[in-house]
Amino acid sequence: MDWSLLGCGRSGHVTFAPDEPELREQLRADTAAGTAWRCLRCADFIPGAPDGHGPASSAPSVRRGKEVRSALILRIFAIERFVRALAFLGLAYGLWRFRSARQSISASFNRELPILRELFSQFGYRIDHSKLVGLVQHALTLSSRSITLLAAGLAAYALVEVVEGTGLWLARRWGEYFAMVATSVGLPLEIYDLARKVTVTTLIFFAINLALVLYLVLTKRLFGVRGGKHAYEARLRSESVLEAAAEAAAAEAAAAEAAAAGASETTAAADGPATAASGAARSGRTEEPTLPVPAPAGRMPPPDGEPGRSGPGS
C-alpha cells in the first residue's frame, strides 16, 4: 500500500515553491495543463499554483511513507487512551457522588439485596459469591476521606491518560516519550496481577500496553535504541522529497562545474602552441635553421710515399 498516496487522498497534496532557483527547478515541471509542482508527500507533480513559497527552510514538514502509517497506528492507541480516560473520569465522579450519598446508597443496597439474592437464586446463581457485590459491600464500609482519595487517584490517572492520548494523537516526540514512560510504570503491576490470576480483561490491557511500549521504542528509536534520535531524523531526511531535490540540484551543480573545468583545461592545452608562435612574431625574431660548423683548418697528413716535413731545417 502506498501510504503517502493514501495520506494525500485523505488530507490533500502539499506543494511548495522554494526561493532557491536550483531547488525550484527540481520541484517544478511544464505540462500540458500548465506548470506543475511536486507534492512533498506523494512526490507526484500537481498542476496549479503551489500551496506555499519561500526559503527552503520554511517548507512544511510532511509525513510520508512509513510515517503516515505510524501516525495512524499512534492515533489508534490515542483513541484507546481517551476511552480509558473517560471510563476513569466516570468512576471518579461516581465515587465523589457516592461519598455524599453513601448512607442512602447503603440503605438502598441493603434493602434491595434480598430481592436481588432471591431473583438470581432462581437462575442457580448465588449473588453472595459475586465479586461485584463484594466490592460494593467493601466500598460501603470505607470512610468519606478514603473515598475522596480514591476518587482523586482515579481522576489523576484519567488526566495522565488524556496527556498520553494527546501526545500520541499529535505524534509529538514528547508525547511518545511520555506515553512510553507512563505505560512502562504500570507494566510490573499488571505482570503481578497476571501472576496471581489470569483474566481476559487483565490480559487484554497488558497486551495493549506492552505493544505500545515496544512499538514506540523500536519504531521511534527512543532512548538511543537503533541509533536514537539522530538515526531517526536521518531516515526522515532520506525519505524527504525536498531533501532529494536538494541533493539532485547539488549533483547537477557539481557536474556543471566539473564540465566547465574540463573545458577550460582543453582550451588552454589547444591554445599553448599558438600562443608561443604569436609571442615570437611579436618580438620580431625568426628562427634560422642550424647548419653544421666545419672543423678548424690544420696540418693535413702527407700523402702516401712522401716523407713528411717537420719544418725548416728538416
Sequence and secondary structure as in RCSB ss.txt:
>XXXX:A:sequence
MDWSLLGCGRSGHVTFAPDEPELREQLRADTAAGTAWRCLRCADFIPGAPDGHGPASSAPSVRRGKEVRSALILR
IFAIERFVRALAFLGLAYGLWRFRSARQSISASFNRELPILRELFSQFGYRIDHSKLVGLVQHALTLSSRSITLL
AAGLAAYALVEVVEGTGLWLARRWGEYFAMVATSVGLPLEIYDLARKVTVTTLIFFAINLALVLYLVLTKRLFGV
RGGKHAYEARLRSESVLEAAAEAAAAEAAAAEAAAAGASETTAAADGPATAASGAARSGRTEEPTLPVPAPAGRM
PPPDGEPGRSGPGS
>XXXX:A:secstr
  HHHHHHHHH   BEEESSHHHHHHHEEEETTEEEEEBTTT  EEES  SEEE GGGS     THHHHHHHHHH
HHHHHHHHHHHHHHHHHHHHHHHHHTHHHHHHHHHHHHHHHHHHHHTTT  GGG HHHHHHHHHHTS HHHHHHH
HHHHHHHHHHHHHHHHHHHHT HHHHHHHHHHHHHHHHHHHHHHHH   HHHHHHHHHHHHHHHHHHHHS GGGG
GGHHHHHHHHHHHT HHHHHHHHHHHHHHHHHHHHHHHHHHHHHHHHHHHHHHHHHHHT                
   TTS    STT 
